[in-house]
């Protein structure tokens, strides 16, 4: 028999325990926790919640599959979140499992309490759900069961959970099975609770609590759904996970997203990150970048195009055990007007889940440009800090991708050495 939830009491205990467990938690994170818990204060049975969430997830997928991205998708996700969070609360995850975040060899591992918010990132959820469905539909057309893996899935598995609800309600749905992998015990605990409560277990092949970088399947997958990055293609273990799971794809297997393109530009930070969002040209709903601000950028060059071909090239060429940074793009710093404010280097990316399903800059948390204030171009900082890179117009920067510890791009100034002159070639040499 399902027990009623007293989420109000739960909220108070979580609010207190979160502060005690994480003295360094930011004010913004603390406020977000409070809002989530206040919005889930109405007691309701688990069974009732499950029925409500299942219905809402079905409606969400119908909405996504039938139309282009719109405000309606964002509104639907915002409406679903409180009920979904109630189920997360009902899973009774121990405090230390909810709030734990740490750094391992692959990068930052964020807490389940933080991961639950991914499902509110509307454009990201829209593109992945639609892209995964398209790939399953295409592969299932030849009649064979489709095997899907979702490493670093988090407690909600946001790019697949709605599809499971959709497929579970269709008797003749595509024949497919899902394997979920996450290093966080709290995430797996919550996901298993959701899958059972929502009646989706029949489509689940396995739910594994372990570091996905150490996971080895018994047979290859047709589709791997992977998104483990933060803006500027940084912090989390996406690249290492992509390189590992590319080895476990069938010959025609697909890694989603299919392509990530990363570039570098110079911007006026005030214009890029402040002024443009207060102008009438800024599209606050879609969070896309207004063209006038984009025109003021100085594009330096492309640093990386990550797709299955590039990943397999690295897998074939490199020692899998190496921790060395990976050489990426090289750029030359242009001549900058002396009258301009100092320019800031930014790393920006776009994510293509499938053909026609692209996440542009500012459309998602993972595609906000990442500034690097430690690259000082044509000026000396008043208070130098370790890690500052002092460069000038005309200098060449080689970018490396560090994929161990805290992943991200590291620019290094290239020292150009003059070739040695041959004997007798100096000016004034005797003929």
C-alpha positions in Angstrom: 0.0 0.0 0.0 1.4 3.4 -1.0 2.1 5.7 2.0 1.1 9.4 1.8 4.0 11.9 1.4 4.6 14.6 3.9 6.9 16.6 1.6 6.6 19.7 3.7 8.4 17.9 6.6 10.8 16.4 4.0 11.6 19.9 2.7 12.5 21.2 6.1 14.8 18.3 6.8 16.5 18.6 3.4 17.0 22.3 3.8 18.7 21.9 7.1 20.7 18.8 6.2 21.9 20.4 2.9 23.4 23.3 4.7 25.0 21.1 7.3 26.3 18.7 4.6 27.6 21.3 2.2 29.0 24.4 4.1 30.2 25.8 0.7 26.8 25.6 -1.0 26.0 28.8 -2.8 23.1 31.0 -1.9 21.6 30.4 -5.3 21.7 26.6 -4.9 20.2 26.8 -1.5 17.3 29.0 -2.8 16.7 26.5 -5.6 16.4 23.6 -3.1 13.9 25.6 -1.1 11.8 26.5 -4.1 11.7 22.9 -5.3 10.6 21.6 -1.9 8.1 24.4 -1.2 6.5 23.6 -4.6 6.0 20.0 -3.6 4.3 20.5 -0.3 0.9 19.0 -1.1 0.6 15.4 0.3 -0.2 12.9 -2.4 0.1 9.1 -2.6 3.0 7.6 -4.6 0.5 5.8 -6.8 -1.4 9.0 -7.6 1.8 10.8 -8.4 3.0 7.9 -10.6 -0.2 8.0 -12.7 0.0 11.8 -13.0 3.7 11.8 -14.0 3.1 9.0 -16.5 0.3 10.9 -18.2 2.3 14.1 -18.3 5.4 12.4 -19.8 3.3 10.8 -22.5 1.8 14.2 -23.4 5.3 15.7 -23.4 6.6 13.2 -25.9 3.5 13.6 -28.1 4.1 17.3 -28.1 7.8 16.9 -28.9 7.3 14.4 -31.8 4.5 16.4 -33.4 6.0 19.9 -33.7 9.1 22.0 -33.7 10.5 23.4 -30.5 8.3 26.0 -28.9 7.4 27.7 -25.7 4.9 24.9 -25.1 7.7 22.4 -24.6 9.3 24.6 -21.9 6.0 25.2 -20.2 5.2 21.5 -20.2 8.5 20.6 -18.6 8.1 23.3 -16.0 4.6 21.8 -15.2 5.9 18.3 -14.9 8.9 19.0 -12.7 7.1 19.5 -9.3 5.4 16.1 -9.5 8.5 14.4 -10.7 10.4 16.0 -7.9 7.8 14.7 -5.4 8.6 11.2 -6.6 12.3 11.9 -6.2 11.6 13.0 -2.6 9.5 9.9 -2.0 12.4 7.7 -2.9 13.9 8.4 0.5 17.4 8.8 -0.7 19.8 9.2 2.2 21.1 12.7 2.6 24.8 11.9 1.9 23.7 10.2 -1.4 21.6 13.1 -2.5 24.1 15.9 -2.0 27.5 14.2 -2.7 29.6 15.7 -5.5 33.2 15.0 -6.1 36.0 14.9 -8.7 37.3 11.6 -10.0 39.7 10.9 -12.9 37.1 11.7 -15.5 36.1 15.0 -14.1 33.4 16.6 -11.9 30.7 14.3 -10.7 27.7 16.4 -9.8 25.2 15.5 -7.1 21.8 13.9 -7.7 20.1 17.0 -6.2 21.8 19.1 -8.9 21.2 16.6 -11.7 17.4 16.7 -11.3 17.3 20.2 -12.8 18.5 19.0 -16.2 15.0 18.0 -17.2 14.0 21.7 -17.1 16.6 22.5 -19.8 13.9 22.5 -22.5 15.9 22.7 -25.8 18.3 20.1 -24.6 15.6 17.7 -23.6 13.6 18.3 -26.8 16.5 17.6 -29.1 17.6 14.5 -27.3 14.2 12.9 -26.9 13.3 13.6 -30.6 16.8 12.4 -31.7 16.7 9.2 -29.7 13.2 8.4 -31.0 14.3 9.0 -34.6 17.3 6.6 -34.2 15.2 3.9 -32.5 12.5 4.1 -35.2 15.1 3.9 -38.0 17.0 1.0 -36.5 13.9 -1.0 -35.5 12.6 -0.9 -39.0 14.7 -4.0 -39.9 13.1 -6.0 -37.1 15.9 -6.5 -34.7 15.7 -5.3 -31.1 17.5 -2.0 -30.5 19.8 -1.9 -27.4 20.4 1.6 -25.9 22.9 2.6 -23.3 22.7 5.8 -21.2 25.9 6.3 -19.2 25.9 9.1 -16.6 22.1 9.0 -16.7 21.4 10.8 -13.4 18.3 10.3 -11.2 15.8 11.2 -13.9 17.5 9.9 -17.1 15.9 13.0 -18.7 16.5 12.1 -22.4 15.0 8.6 -22.1 12.6 8.5 -19.2 9.8 10.3 -21.2 10.3 7.9 -24.1 9.9 4.9 -21.8 6.6 6.3 -20.6 5.6 6.8 -24.2 6.7 3.3 -25.4 5.2 1.6 -22.3 1.7 2.9 -23.3 1.9 1.5 -26.9 1.3 -2.2 -27.2 3.2 -2.5 -30.5 6.0 -0.1 -29.6 9.4 -0.6 -31.1 11.4 -3.5 -29.6 14.1 -1.9 -27.6 15.8 -2.2 -24.3 17.7 0.3 -22.1 20.7 0.1 -19.9 21.4 2.9 -17.4 24.7 3.5 -15.8 25.7 6.1 -13.1 28.4 6.4 -10.6 26.1 8.0 -8.0 24.3 5.5 -5.7 21.7 8.2 -5.1 21.0 8.6 -8.8 20.5 4.9 -9.3 18.4 4.6 -6.2 16.1 7.3 -7.5 15.9 6.0 -11.0 15.0 2.5 -10.0 12.3 3.9 -7.8 10.9 5.9 -10.7 11.1 3.0 -13.2 9.2 0.7 -10.7 6.6 3.3 -9.7 5.9 4.3 -13.3 5.7 0.7 -14.5 8.6 0.9 -17.0 10.8 -1.9 -15.8 9.9 -4.3 -18.7 11.9 -2.1 -21.1 15.0 -1.9 -18.9 17.8 -4.4 -19.5 20.0 -3.2 -16.6 20.5 -0.4 -14.1 24.1 -0.3 -13.0 25.7 1.7 -10.2 29.4 2.1 -11.2 31.8 4.4 -12.9 30.8 4.3 -16.5 34.5 4.7 -17.4 35.0 1.2 -16.0 31.8 -0.4 -17.5 32.2 -3.2 -20.0 29.0 -4.6 -21.7 28.5 -8.3 -22.6 27.4 -7.3 -26.1 27.5 -4.0 -28.1 24.9 -1.3 -28.2 23.1 0.2 -31.1 22.7 3.6 -29.6 24.6 5.3 -26.8 23.0 8.4 -25.3 25.7 10.6 -23.7 25.7 14.1 -22.4 28.2 14.7 -19.6 29.5 18.2 -20.2 29.2 21.8 -19.0 29.5 25.0 -21.0 32.7 25.4 -23.0 32.8 21.5 -23.3 34.2 21.5 -19.8 34.3 20.0 -16.3 32.7 16.6 -16.8 33.9 13.4 -18.5 32.1 13.5 -21.8 35.2 13.0 -24.0 36.5 10.0 -22.0 33.0 8.4 -21.9 32.6 8.9 -25.6 35.9 7.3 -26.4 35.1 4.3 -24.2 31.5 3.7 -25.4 32.5 4.2 -29.0 34.3 0.8 -28.7 31.0 -0.8 -27.6 28.9 0.3 -30.6 27.6 -2.1 -33.2 29.2 -1.5 -36.7 26.2 0.8 -37.6 25.8 2.1 -34.0 25.2 5.7 -33.2 26.6 7.9 -30.5 24.2 10.8 -29.6 24.9 13.7 -29.9 26.4 13.0 -33.3 28.5 16.2 -33.4 29.9 18.8 -31.0 31.7 21.8 -32.5 33.9 24.0 -30.3 35.4 27.3 -31.3 37.2 30.3 -29.7 36.5 34.0 -30.1 37.4 37.3 -28.6 34.5 39.4 -27.1 33.9 42.5 -25.2 32.6 40.8 -22.0 30.3 43.7 -21.1 28.6 43.5 -24.5 28.5 39.7 -24.7 27.3 38.8 -21.2 25.4 41.9 -20.0 24.4 44.6 -22.5 23.0 42.3 -25.2 20.5 40.8 -22.8 19.0 44.2 -22.0 18.5 45.2 -25.6 15.2 44.8 -27.5 16.9 42.4 -29.9 17.6 39.8 -27.2 15.4 36.8 -27.4 15.0 35.9 -23.8 12.8 32.9 -24.3 15.0 30.9 -26.6 18.1 32.5 -25.1 19.7 32.7 -28.5 22.4 35.3 -29.2 21.3 38.5 -30.9 23.0 39.0 -34.2 24.4 42.5 -33.4 26.4 41.1 -30.5 27.6 38.2 -32.6 28.8 40.6 -35.2 31.0 42.3 -32.6 32.9 39.0 -31.9 36.3 38.3 -33.3 36.2 34.7 -34.3 39.6 33.1 -33.8 39.0 29.6 -35.1 37.6 26.1 -34.6 39.2 24.1 -31.8 37.5 20.8 -32.1 34.8 18.8 -34.0 33.9 15.8 -32.0 32.1 13.1 -33.9 32.3 9.3 -34.2 35.0 9.5 -36.9 37.2 11.7 -34.7 36.6 9.6 -31.6 37.5 6.4 -33.5 40.6 8.0 -34.9 41.8 8.9 -31.4 40.9 5.4 -30.2 43.0 3.8 -32.9 45.9 6.2 -32.6 46.3 6.7 -28.9 47.1 4.6 -25.9 43.8 4.3 -24.0 45.7 4.6 -20.7 47.4 7.9 -21.6 46.5 11.0 -19.6 48.3 13.4 -21.9 46.3 16.5 -23.1 45.0 16.2 -26.6 46.3 18.8 -29.2 43.4 20.7 -30.7 43.1 23.9 -32.8 45.7 26.6 -33.3 44.8 30.3 -33.6 46.6 33.5 -34.2 45.6 36.6 -32.1 44.6 39.5 -34.4 45.6 43.1 -34.1 43.2 44.8 -31.8 42.2 48.5 -31.7 44.0 50.2 -28.9 40.9 52.3 -28.1 38.8 49.2 -27.3 38.3 47.7 -23.9 40.3 44.5 -23.2 38.9 41.6 -25.1 38.0 38.3 -23.3 38.7 34.9 -24.7 35.6 32.7 -24.8 35.1 29.0 -25.7 31.8 28.4 -27.4 30.1 25.3 -28.7 27.1 24.0 -30.6 25.7 20.5 -30.2 24.0 18.5 -33.0 22.1 15.6 -31.5 20.9 14.5 -35.0 20.5 16.1 -38.4 18.2 19.1 -37.9 18.2 18.8 -34.1 20.8 21.4 -33.1 21.4 23.2 -29.8 22.8 26.6 -30.6 24.7 28.9 -28.3 22.7 30.1 -25.4 19.8 27.7 -26.1 20.9 25.4 -23.3 23.0 25.5 -20.2 25.6 23.4 -22.0 26.0 25.8 -24.9 26.6 29.1 -23.0 30.0 30.4 -23.9 32.7 30.0 -21.3 35.0 33.0 -20.7 38.7 32.5 -19.8 39.6 35.7 -17.9 43.2 34.4 -17.3 44.2 34.9 -20.9 45.4 38.5 -20.8 45.6 40.0 -24.3 47.7 43.1 -24.8 47.7 44.0 -21.1 49.3 43.1 -17.8 46.9 42.3 -15.0 47.0 44.5 -11.9 47.0 41.5 -9.6 48.7 38.5 -11.4 47.5 35.1 -10.4 48.9 31.6 -11.0 47.6 30.4 -14.4 47.5 33.8 -16.1 48.7 33.7 -19.7 50.1 37.0 -20.9 49.9 37.3 -24.7 49.8 39.9 -27.4 48.4 40.5 -30.9 50.2 38.3 -33.4 50.9 35.6 -30.9 50.0 32.0 -31.8 48.0 29.9 -29.3 47.9 26.1 -29.4 44.8 24.7 -27.6 45.0 21.4 -25.8 42.1 19.5 -24.3 42.8 18.3 -20.8 40.5 15.3 -20.2 41.7 14.2 -16.7 40.8 15.9 -13.4 38.8 19.0 -14.5 38.4 18.7 -18.3 38.6 21.8 -20.4 40.7 23.6 -23.0 44.2 24.9 -22.1 45.7 27.6 -24.4 49.5 27.6 -24.6 51.6 30.3 -26.3 53.6 28.9 -29.2 57.2 30.0 -29.2 58.3 30.7 -32.8 62.0 30.1 -33.2 64.0 31.6 -36.1 65.7 29.0 -38.3 69.4 28.9 -38.0 71.3 30.6 -40.9 73.5 28.5 -43.0 77.3 29.4 -42.9 78.1 32.3 -45.2 74.5 33.4 -45.6 74.7 36.3 -43.1 74.5 39.8 -44.5 77.9 41.1 -45.4 79.5 37.7 -45.7 82.4 37.4 -48.1 81.5 36.2 -51.6 
